[in-house]
């Protein structure tokens, strides 16, 4: 089975074609600036990678160009689109309606549309991708894979907010969690590495990048996660504030005399590492500035590392222990300083990492546990596209 994995933004289209026989990536690429001037496509296949200008008034033209790149020229990897057996779409918010991946129908599209108020930037973009793919690929079966689905096992005590219950009943105000595809992939990869059924393990998965979230996975089920009703909650991130006293929102709105939209821009795009450091939203730039003596950059780094440590500790308490901690994502996989600071002084919980192994983790799965530590610590390269492809294959074969 060949599965085309799609991740659509409002002006972008990321794709991978994966042959599930051996789980081999046949091609991958990105269409950028859809609906704008100077659109472009980057396509990689057969060891050849090229970026070329294109005209993409809509996602439909972008998909047509993807087909052209896959079937002709140096980037050719299939002879015809009929070789594609299924298409898997990343959909950010499934609300309470979708607790697992599902075959896309007209009814499913309409339900995703109804959930758009919960993810106004993401779900409409997902629908654009689905509808454009239908136009270009015809009757090839398509599957929706939801970022929120893996977290749907959380109990009410973890996902409810302490506000009038009617707001949950009428408007769906609750914690949903995100990055579910990544958390699911690395949790199962960890179980495979540890040679234990996931049903016997207590895991804490730390997806750390420009957007960051942590999940407590007990016997294969998420029991808590740091993001909330939206991806703004939880840890501070590249440009997002993370958890905040709700009164700060009102205080800033009236003190600055700004609109809700302007405040939303501040909390989502001007806060986090960027807001504190004043240097960058990229942790690498922040660490470089901190090393050069920039105190605000050092503060930003310390804040994030402290918040990760605090959340890990809380989830150990919530699960009554932990077998392994997994670091993944751009920061989780590549920031040795962050891993070291998060795990520092955690010996009393059985967590201790090997300094040398932590400096240079090797491979898709690397264990950095120190000798004698009771809790295993792993660095795992996430692969959300492969997880989407696996889910798609599973749904199609049901």
C-alpha positions as a Markdown table, in Angstrom:
| # | Residue | x | y | z |
|---|---|---|---|---|
| 1 | Unk | 0.0 | 0.0 | 0.0 |
| 2 | Unk | 1.2 | 3.5 | -0.9 |
| 3 | Unk | -0.1 | 6.3 | 1.4 |
| 4 | Unk | 0.1 | 10.0 | 0.6 |
| 5 | Unk | 0.4 | 12.0 | 3.9 |
| 6 | Unk | -0.9 | 15.5 | 3.8 |
| 7 | Unk | -0.4 | 18.3 | 6.3 |
| 8 | Unk | -2.2 | 21.5 | 5.1 |
| 9 | Unk | -1.9 | 25.0 | 6.4 |
| 10 | Unk | -3.9 | 28.0 | 5.2 |
| 11 | Unk | -1.1 | 28.9 | 2.7 |
| 12 | Unk | 1.0 | 25.7 | 2.7 |
| 13 | Unk | 0.9 | 22.0 | 1.8 |
| 14 | Unk | 3.4 | 19.5 | 3.2 |
| 15 | Unk | 3.4 | 16.0 | 1.8 |
| 16 | Unk | 5.1 | 12.6 | 1.9 |
| 17 | Unk | 4.4 | 9.5 | -0.2 |
| 18 | Unk | 5.2 | 6.4 | 1.9 |
| 19 | Unk | 5.3 | 2.8 | 0.6 |
| 20 | Unk | 4.0 | 0.9 | 3.6 |
| 21 | Unk | 5.8 | -2.2 | 2.4 |
| 22 | Unk | 9.0 | -1.4 | 4.4 |
| 23 | Unk | 7.7 | 2.0 | 5.4 |
| 24 | Unk | 9.9 | 3.7 | 2.8 |
| 25 | Unk | 9.5 | 7.4 | 1.9 |
| 26 | Unk | 9.3 | 7.6 | -1.9 |
| 27 | Unk | 9.1 | 11.4 | -2.0 |
| 28 | Unk | 8.4 | 14.4 | 0.2 |
| 29 | Unk | 7.9 | 18.1 | -0.3 |
| 30 | Unk | 6.3 | 21.4 | 0.5 |
| 31 | Unk | 4.2 | 23.9 | -1.4 |
| 32 | Unk | 4.5 | 27.4 | 0.0 |
| 33 | Unk | 2.8 | 30.8 | -0.3 |
| 34 | Unk | -0.4 | 29.3 | -1.7 |
| 35 | Unk | -2.7 | 32.1 | -2.8 |
| 36 | Unk | 0.1 | 34.6 | -2.8 |
| 37 | Unk | 2.7 | 35.9 | -5.2 |
| 38 | Unk | 6.0 | 34.0 | -5.6 |
| 39 | Unk | 4.5 | 30.6 | -4.7 |
| 40 | Unk | 7.0 | 27.7 | -4.8 |
| 41 | Unk | 7.3 | 24.0 | -4.4 |
| 42 | Unk | 10.2 | 22.0 | -2.9 |
| 43 | Unk | 10.2 | 18.3 | -4.0 |
| 44 | Unk | 12.6 | 15.6 | -2.9 |
| 45 | Unk | 12.9 | 12.1 | -4.4 |
| 46 | Unk | 15.5 | 9.7 | -5.7 |
| 47 | Unk | 18.2 | 11.7 | -3.9 |
| 48 | Unk | 17.2 | 14.8 | -5.9 |
| 49 | Unk | 15.9 | 17.9 | -4.2 |
| 50 | Unk | 14.8 | 21.1 | -6.0 |
| 51 | Unk | 12.8 | 24.2 | -5.3 |
| 52 | Unk | 10.9 | 25.7 | -8.2 |
| 53 | Unk | 8.6 | 28.7 | -8.6 |
| 54 | Unk | 4.9 | 27.9 | -9.3 |
| 55 | Unk | 1.5 | 29.5 | -9.5 |
| 56 | Unk | -0.8 | 28.3 | -6.7 |
| 57 | Unk | -4.1 | 30.4 | -6.6 |
| 58 | Unk | -5.6 | 27.7 | -4.4 |
| 59 | Unk | -4.6 | 24.3 | -2.8 |
| 60 | Unk | -6.1 | 22.6 | -5.9 |
| 61 | Unk | -3.4 | 23.9 | -8.1 |
| 62 | Unk | -0.8 | 23.0 | -5.5 |
| 63 | Unk | -2.0 | 19.4 | -5.4 |
| 64 | Unk | -1.9 | 19.3 | -9.2 |
| 65 | Unk | 1.7 | 20.4 | -9.1 |
| 66 | Unk | 2.5 | 17.7 | -6.5 |
| 67 | Unk | 1.0 | 15.1 | -8.9 |
| 68 | Unk | 3.2 | 16.4 | -11.7 |
| 69 | Unk | 6.3 | 16.3 | -9.6 |
| 70 | Unk | 5.6 | 12.7 | -8.4 |
| 71 | Unk | 4.9 | 11.4 | -11.9 |
| 72 | Unk | 7.4 | 13.3 | -14.2 |
| 73 | Unk | 11.0 | 14.5 | -14.3 |
| 74 | Unk | 13.9 | 13.8 | -11.9 |
| 75 | Unk | 11.5 | 13.7 | -8.9 |
| 76 | Unk | 9.3 | 10.9 | -10.4 |
| 77 | Unk | 8.5 | 8.2 | -8.0 |
| 78 | Unk | 5.3 | 6.7 | -9.4 |
| 79 | Unk | 3.9 | 6.4 | -12.9 |
| 80 | Unk | 0.3 | 7.4 | -12.2 |
| 81 | Unk | -1.8 | 8.6 | -9.2 |
| 82 | Unk | -3.7 | 5.3 | -9.5 |
| 83 | Unk | -0.7 | 3.8 | -7.6 |
| 84 | Unk | -1.7 | 5.8 | -4.5 |
| 85 | Unk | -3.9 | 3.6 | -2.4 |
| 86 | Unk | -4.9 | 6.1 | 0.3 |
| 87 | Unk | -4.4 | 9.7 | 1.5 |
| 88 | Unk | -4.0 | 10.5 | 5.2 |
| 89 | Unk | -4.8 | 14.1 | 6.3 |
| 90 | Unk | -3.6 | 15.7 | 9.5 |
| 91 | Unk | -6.5 | 17.4 | 11.2 |
| 92 | Unk | -5.6 | 19.4 | 14.3 |
| 93 | Unk | -8.9 | 19.4 | 16.3 |
| 94 | Unk | -11.3 | 16.5 | 16.5 |
| 95 | Unk | -13.0 | 17.8 | 19.7 |
| 96 | Unk | -15.0 | 15.1 | 21.4 |
| 97 | Unk | -16.5 | 13.9 | 18.1 |
| 98 | Unk | -13.4 | 12.0 | 16.9 |
| 99 | Unk | -11.6 | 9.8 | 19.4 |
| 100 | Unk | -9.7 | 7.9 | 16.6 |
| 101 | Unk | -8.7 | 8.3 | 13.0 |
| 102 | Unk | -11.6 | 7.7 | 10.5 |
| 103 | Unk | -12.5 | 7.5 | 6.9 |
| 104 | Unk | -13.4 | 10.9 | 5.4 |
| 105 | Unk | -17.0 | 11.3 | 4.3 |
| 106 | Unk | -19.2 | 14.4 | 3.6 |
| 107 | Unk | -20.5 | 14.0 | 7.2 |
| 108 | Unk | -17.0 | 13.9 | 8.6 |
| 109 | Unk | -16.0 | 17.1 | 6.7 |
| 110 | Unk | -19.0 | 18.9 | 8.0 |
| 111 | Unk | -18.3 | 17.8 | 11.6 |
| 112 | Unk | -14.7 | 19.1 | 11.2 |
| 113 | Unk | -16.1 | 22.3 | 9.9 |
| 114 | Unk | -18.4 | 22.6 | 13.0 |
| 115 | Unk | -15.3 | 22.1 | 15.2 |
| 116 | Unk | -13.5 | 25.0 | 13.5 |
| 117 | Unk | -14.2 | 27.5 | 16.4 |
| 118 | Unk | -12.0 | 25.3 | 18.6 |
| 119 | Unk | -9.1 | 25.6 | 16.1 |
| 120 | Unk | -9.9 | 28.6 | 13.8 |
| 121 | Unk | -6.4 | 28.7 | 12.3 |
| 122 | Unk | -6.1 | 25.0 | 11.6 |
| 123 | Unk | -9.3 | 23.1 | 10.9 |
| 124 | Unk | -10.4 | 25.3 | 8.0 |
| 125 | Unk | -7.0 | 24.8 | 6.5 |
| 126 | Unk | -7.4 | 21.0 | 6.9 |
| 127 | Unk | -10.8 | 21.2 | 5.1 |
| 128 | Unk | -9.2 | 23.2 | 2.3 |
| 129 | Unk | -6.7 | 20.3 | 1.8 |
| 130 | Unk | -9.3 | 17.6 | 2.0 |
| 131 | Unk | -11.6 | 19.3 | -0.6 |
| 132 | Unk | -8.7 | 20.1 | -2.9 |
| 133 | Unk | -7.4 | 16.6 | -2.7 |
| 134 | Unk | -10.9 | 15.3 | -3.7 |
| 135 | Unk | -10.8 | 17.4 | -6.8 |
| 136 | Unk | -7.4 | 16.2 | -7.9 |
| 137 | Unk | -7.3 | 12.6 | -6.7 |
| 138 | Unk | -11.0 | 11.7 | -7.3 |
| 139 | Unk | -12.1 | 8.5 | -5.5 |
| 140 | Unk | -8.9 | 7.6 | -3.7 |
| 141 | Unk | -10.0 | 6.8 | -0.1 |
| 142 | Unk | -9.0 | 9.5 | 2.4 |
| 143 | Unk | -8.5 | 9.3 | 6.2 |
| 144 | Unk | -8.5 | 12.0 | 8.8 |
| 145 | Unk | -5.9 | 11.6 | 11.6 |
| 146 | Unk | -6.6 | 14.0 | 14.5 |
| 147 | Unk | -3.9 | 15.7 | 16.7 |
| 148 | Unk | -6.4 | 15.4 | 19.6 |
| 149 | Unk | -7.4 | 11.7 | 19.3 |
| 150 | Unk | -4.5 | 10.1 | 21.3 |
| 151 | Unk | -5.5 | 12.3 | 24.3 |
| 152 | Unk | -9.1 | 11.3 | 24.2 |
| 153 | Unk | -8.5 | 8.7 | 26.9 |
| 154 | Unk | -8.0 | 11.4 | 29.6 |
| 155 | Unk | -10.4 | 11.2 | 32.5 |
| 156 | Unk | -12.8 | 14.1 | 33.3 |
| 157 | Unk | -10.7 | 15.0 | 36.4 |
| 158 | Unk | -7.8 | 15.8 | 34.0 |
| 159 | Unk | -9.6 | 17.5 | 31.1 |
| 160 | Unk | -12.3 | 19.6 | 32.9 |
| 161 | Unk | -11.8 | 23.3 | 33.8 |
| 162 | Unk | -13.2 | 24.6 | 37.1 |
| 163 | Unk | -15.7 | 27.0 | 35.4 |
| 164 | Unk | -19.5 | 26.6 | 35.2 |
| 165 | Unk | -20.2 | 23.1 | 33.9 |
| 166 | Unk | -22.7 | 24.4 | 31.3 |
| 167 | Unk | -19.8 | 25.9 | 29.3 |
| 168 | Unk | -18.5 | 22.4 | 28.8 |
| 169 | Unk | -21.9 | 21.1 | 27.9 |
| 170 | Unk | -22.8 | 23.9 | 25.5 |
| 171 | Unk | -19.5 | 25.0 | 24.0 |
| 172 | Unk | -17.1 | 22.1 | 24.6 |
| 173 | Unk | -14.8 | 24.2 | 26.8 |
| 174 | Unk | -12.3 | 21.6 | 28.2 |
| 175 | Unk | -8.7 | 20.4 | 27.8 |
| 176 | Unk | -8.1 | 18.5 | 24.6 |
| 177 | Unk | -4.3 | 18.3 | 24.1 |
| 178 | Unk | -2.3 | 18.3 | 20.9 |
| 179 | Unk | 0.7 | 16.8 | 19.2 |
| 180 | Unk | -1.1 | 13.5 | 19.8 |
| 181 | Unk | 0.3 | 11.9 | 16.6 |
| 182 | Unk | 3.9 | 12.6 | 17.9 |
| 183 | Unk | 3.1 | 11.4 | 21.4 |
| 184 | Unk | 1.6 | 8.2 | 20.1 |
| 185 | Unk | 4.5 | 7.5 | 17.8 |
| 186 | Unk | 7.2 | 7.9 | 20.4 |
| 187 | Unk | 5.3 | 6.1 | 23.1 |
| 188 | Unk | 4.9 | 3.0 | 21.0 |
| 189 | Unk | 8.5 | 3.4 | 19.8 |
| 190 | Unk | 9.7 | 3.5 | 23.4 |
| 191 | Unk | 7.7 | 0.4 | 24.3 |
| 192 | Unk | 9.3 | -1.4 | 21.3 |
| 193 | Unk | 12.8 | -0.3 | 22.4 |
| 194 | Unk | 12.2 | -1.3 | 26.0 |
| 195 | Unk | 10.8 | -4.7 | 24.7 |
| 196 | Unk | 7.7 | -4.3 | 26.9 |
| 197 | Unk | 4.0 | -4.2 | 25.9 |
| 198 | Unk | 2.9 | -0.6 | 26.1 |
| 199 | Unk | 0.1 | -1.8 | 28.4 |
| 200 | Unk | 2.6 | -2.5 | 31.1 |
| 201 | Unk | 4.4 | 0.9 | 31.0 |
| 202 | Unk | 4.1 | 4.3 | 32.6 |
| 203 | Unk | 5.7 | 6.8 | 30.2 |
| 204 | Unk | 6.2 | 10.6 | 30.1 |
| 205 | Unk | 6.6 | 11.8 | 26.5 |
| 206 | Unk | 8.0 | 15.3 | 26.1 |
| 207 | Unk | 7.4 | 16.8 | 22.6 |
| 208 | Unk | 9.6 | 19.9 | 22.8 |
| 209 | Unk | 10.0 | 22.3 | 19.9 |
| 210 | Unk | 8.7 | 25.7 | 18.7 |
| 211 | Unk | 5.4 | 24.3 | 20.1 |
| 212 | Unk | 5.8 | 22.0 | 23.1 |
| 213 | Unk | 3.6 | 19.6 | 25.1 |
| 214 | Unk | 4.1 | 16.8 | 27.6 |
| 215 | Unk | 1.9 | 13.7 | 28.0 |
| 216 | Unk | 1.5 | 11.2 | 30.8 |
| 217 | Unk | 0.9 | 7.8 | 29.1 |
| 218 | Unk | -0.2 | 5.1 | 31.5 |
| 219 | Unk | -0.6 | 1.6 | 30.0 |
| 220 | Unk | -0.9 | 3.0 | 26.5 |
| 221 | Unk | -3.5 | 5.6 | 27.5 |
| 222 | Unk | -3.0 | 9.3 | 28.0 |
| 223 | Unk | -4.1 | 10.3 | 31.5 |
| 224 | Unk | -3.0 | 14.0 | 31.3 |
| 225 | Unk | -1.3 | 16.4 | 28.9 |
| 226 | Unk | 0.0 | 20.0 | 29.2 |
| 227 | Unk | -1.8 | 21.7 | 26.3 |
| 228 | Unk | -5.4 | 22.7 | 26.8 |
| 229 | Unk | -8.5 | 23.7 | 24.8 |
| 230 | Unk | -6.0 | 25.2 | 22.4 |
| 231 | Unk | -2.2 | 24.8 | 21.8 |
| 232 | Unk | -1.6 | 28.0 | 23.7 |
| 233 | Unk | -1.7 | 26.4 | 27.2 |
| 234 | Unk | 0.9 | 24.4 | 29.1 |
| 235 | Unk | 4.7 | 25.1 | 28.7 |
| 236 | Unk | 6.0 | 28.4 | 27.4 |
| 237 | Unk | 7.0 | 27.9 | 23.8 |
| 238 | Unk | 8.8 | 29.7 | 20.9 |
| 239 | Unk | 6.3 | 32.6 | 20.8 |
| 240 | Unk | 3.4 | 31.3 | 22.9 |
| 241 | Unk | 3.0 | 32.2 | 26.6 |
| 242 | Unk | 1.8 | 28.9 | 27.9 |
| 243 | Unk | -0.1 | 28.7 | 31.2 |
| 244 | Unk | -1.2 | 32.2 | 32.5 |
| 245 | Unk | -3.3 | 33.6 | 35.3 |
| 246 | Unk | -6.6 | 34.4 | 33.4 |
| 247 | Unk | -6.8 | 37.7 | 35.1 |
| 248 | Unk | -3.6 | 38.8 | 33.3 |
| 249 | Unk | -5.6 | 38.7 | 30.0 |
| 250 | Unk | -8.2 | 41.1 | 31.2 |
| 251 | Unk | -5.6 | 43.3 | 32.9 |
| 252 | Unk | -3.6 | 43.6 | 29.7 |
| 253 | Unk | -6.6 | 44.2 | 27.5 |
| 254 | Unk | -7.9 | 47.1 | 29.5 |
| 255 | Unk | -4.5 | 48.5 | 30.5 |
| 256 | Unk | -3.2 | 48.5 | 27.0 |
| 257 | Unk | -6.7 | 49.4 | 25.5 |
| 258 | Unk | -6.4 | 46.7 | 22.8 |
| 259 | Unk | -8.8 | 44.4 | 21.1 |
| 260 | Unk | -9.1 | 40.7 | 21.9 |
| 261 | Unk | -7.5 | 40.0 | 18.5 |
| 262 | Unk | -4.5 | 42.1 | 19.3 |
| 263 | Unk | -4.2 | 40.4 | 22.7 |
| 264 | Unk | -4.4 | 37.0 | 21.0 |
| 265 | Unk | -1.5 | 38.1 | 18.7 |
| 266 | Unk | 0.6 | 39.0 | 21.8 |
| 267 | Unk | 0.0 | 35.7 | 23.6 |
| 268 | Unk | 0.4 | 33.5 | 20.5 |
| 269 | Unk | 3.1 | 35.3 | 18.5 |
| 270 | Unk | 5.0 | 37.7 | 20.8 |
| 271 | Unk | 5.4 | 35.8 | 24.0 |
| 272 | Unk | 7.3 | 32.6 | 25.1 |
| 273 | Unk | 11.0 | 32.5 | 24.5 |
| 274 | Unk | 10.8 | 35.5 | 22.1 |
| 275 | Unk | 8.9 | 37.6 | 24.6 |
| 276 | Unk | 11.2 | 36.9 | 27.6 |
| 277 | Unk | 14.6 | 36.8 | 25.8 |
| 278 | Unk | 13.9 | 39.6 | 23.3 |
| 279 | Unk | 16.4 | 37.7 | 21.1 |
| 280 | Unk | 14.6 | 34.9 | 19.2 |
| 281 | Unk | 11.8 | 32.3 | 19.4 |
| 282 | Unk | 14.5 | 29.6 | 18.5 |
| 283 | Unk | 15.9 | 27.9 | 21.6 |
| 284 | Unk | 19.3 | 27.6 | 19.8 |
| 285 | Unk | 19.6 | 31.3 | 19.4 |
| 286 | Unk | 18.4 | 31.8 | 23.0 |
| 287 | Unk | 21.1 | 29.4 | 24.4 |
| 288 | Unk | 23.8 | 31.1 | 22.3 |
| 289 | Unk | 22.8 | 34.5 | 23.6 |
| 290 | Unk | 22.7 | 33.1 | 27.2 |
| 291 | Unk | 26.2 | 31.7 | 26.8 |
| 292 | Unk | 27.3 | 35.2 | 25.7 |
| 293 | Unk | 26.0 | 36.7 | 28.9 |
| 294 | Unk | 22.5 | 37.8 | 27.9 |
| 295 | Unk | 20.5 | 37.6 | 31.2 |
| 296 | Unk | 17.1 | 37.7 | 29.6 |
| 297 | Unk | 18.1 | 34.9 | 27.3 |
| 298 | Unk | 19.3 | 32.9 | 30.3 |
| 299 | Unk | 16.0 | 33.6 | 32.1 |
| 300 | Unk | 14.0 | 32.4 | 29.1 |
| 301 | Unk | 16.1 | 29.2 | 29.0 |
| 302 | Unk | 15.8 | 28.6 | 32.8 |
| 303 | Unk | 12.0 | 29.2 | 32.7 |
| 304 | Unk | 11.4 | 26.6 | 30.0 |
| 305 | Unk | 13.6 | 24.0 | 31.5 |
| 306 | Unk | 12.0 | 24.6 | 35.0 |
| 307 | Unk | 8.5 | 24.2 | 33.6 |
| 308 | Unk | 9.4 | 21.0 | 31.8 |
| 309 | Unk | 10.9 | 19.6 | 35.0 |
| 310 | Unk | 7.9 | 20.7 | 37.1 |
| 311 | Unk | 5.5 | 19.0 | 34.6 |
| 312 | Unk | 7.4 | 15.8 | 34.5 |
| 313 | Unk | 7.4 | 15.7 | 38.3 |
| 314 | Unk | 3.6 | 16.3 | 38.4 |
| 315 | Unk | 3.0 | 13.5 | 35.9 |
| 316 | Unk | 5.1 | 11.0 | 37.9 |
| 317 | Unk | 2.9 | 11.9 | 40.9 |
| 318 | Unk | -0.3 | 11.5 | 38.8 |
| 319 | Unk | 0.7 | 8.1 | 37.5 |
| 320 | Unk | 2.3 | 6.9 | 40.8 |
| 321 | Unk | 5.6 | 6.4 | 39.1 |
| 322 | Unk | 7.3 | 6.2 | 35.7 |
| 323 | Unk | 9.2 | 3.6 | 33.8 |
| 324 | Unk | 10.7 | 5.9 | 31.1 |
| 325 | Unk | 10.9 | 9.5 | 30.0 |
| 326 | Unk | 11.0 | 10.3 | 26.3 |
| 327 | Unk | 12.4 | 13.5 | 24.7 |
| 328 | Unk | 11.4 | 14.3 | 21.2 |
| 329 | Unk | 10.9 | 17.3 | 18.8 |
| 330 | Unk | 13.4 | 19.9 | 17.7 |
| 331 | Unk | 14.4 | 20.8 | 21.3 |
| 332 | Unk | 13.8 | 17.4 | 22.8 |
| 333 | Unk | 16.0 | 15.6 | 20.2 |
| 334 | Unk | 18.8 | 18.2 | 19.8 |
| 335 | Unk | 19.1 | 20.3 | 23.0 |
| 336 | Unk | 21.5 | 18.5 | 25.4 |
| 337 | Unk | 21.4 | 21.4 | 27.8 |
| 338 | Unk | 17.7 | 21.3 | 28.1 |
| 339 | Unk | 17.7 | 17.5 | 28.7 |
| 340 | Unk | 20.5 | 17.8 | 31.3 |
| 341 | Unk | 18.8 | 20.6 | 33.2 |
| 342 | Unk | 15.4 | 18.9 | 33.2 |
| 343 | Unk | 16.9 | 15.7 | 34.6 |
| 344 | Unk | 19.3 | 17.5 | 37.1 |
| 345 | Unk | 18.6 | 16.7 | 40.8 |
| 346 | Unk | 16.0 | 14.1 | 39.9 |
| 347 | Unk | 18.0 | 11.2 | 41.4 |
| 348 | Unk | 15.6 | 10.8 | 44.2 |
| 349 | Unk | 12.9 | 9.9 | 41.6 |
| 350 | Unk | 15.3 | 7.4 | 40.0 |
| 351 | Unk | 16.1 | 9.7 | 37.1 |
| 352 | Unk | 19.7 | 10.2 | 36.2 |
| 353 | Unk | 21.3 | 10.6 | 32.7 |
| 354 | Unk | 24.7 | 9.8 | 31.3 |
| 355 | Unk | 26.5 | 13.1 | 30.6 |
| 356 | Unk | 28.5 | 11.8 | 27.6 |
| 357 | Unk | 25.6 | 9.9 | 26.0 |
| 358 | Unk | 23.4 | 13.0 | 26.5 |
| 359 | Unk | 25.8 | 15.2 | 24.6 |
| 360 | Unk | 25.7 | 13.2 | 21.4 |
| 361 | Unk | 22.7 | 11.0 | 21.1 |
| 362 | Unk | 22.9 | 8.6 | 18.1 |
| 363 | Unk | 20.2 | 7.0 | 16.0 |
| 364 | Unk | 16.4 | 7.2 | 15.9 |
| 365 | Unk | 16.3 | 5.8 | 19.4 |
| 366 | Unk | 19.1 | 6.6 | 21.9 |
| 367 | Unk | 19.1 | 5.7 | 25.5 |
| 368 | Unk | 20.9 | 8.3 | 27.7 |
| 369 | Unk | 20.1 | 6.6 | 31.1 |
| 370 | Unk | 23.0 | 6.6 | 33.6 |
| 371 | Unk | 24.2 | 3.3 | 35.0 |
| 372 | Unk | 22.0 | 2.3 | 38.0 |
| 373 | Unk | 19.2 | 4.7 | 37.3 |
| 374 | Unk | 15.7 | 3.1 | 37.9 |
| 375 | Unk | 14.0 | 5.3 | 35.3 |
| 376 | Unk | 15.0 | 4.9 | 31.6 |
| 377 | Unk | 15.6 | 8.1 | 29.7 |
| 378 | Unk | 15.3 | 8.0 | 25.9 |
| 379 | Unk | 15.8 | 10.4 | 23.0 |
| 380 | Unk | 13.5 | 9.4 | 20.1 |
| 381 | Unk | 13.2 | 11.0 | 16.7 |
| 382 | Unk | 9.5 | 11.6 | 16.1 |
| 383 | Unk | 7.9 | 10.7 | 12.8 |
| 384 | Unk | 4.4 | 12.1 | 12.7 |
| 385 | Unk | 4.0 | 11.4 | 8.9 |
| 386 | Unk | 4.7 | 7.7 | 9.4 |
| 387 | Unk | 2.2 | 7.6 | 12.3 |
| 388 | Unk | -0.4 | 9.2 | 10.0 |
| 389 | Unk | 0.4 | 6.7 | 7.3 |
| 390 | Unk | 0.1 | 3.8 | 9.7 |
| 391 | Unk | -3.3 | 5.0 | 11.0 |
| 392 | Unk | -4.5 | 5.5 | 7.5 |
| 393 | Unk | -3.5 | 2.0 | 6.5 |
| 394 | Unk | -5.2 | 0.6 | 9.6 |
| 395 | Unk | -8.5 | 2.4 | 8.8 |
| 396 | Unk | -8.4 | 1.4 | 5.2 |
| 397 | Unk | -7.8 | -2.2 | 6.0 |
| 398 | Unk | -10.6 | -2.5 | 8.6 |
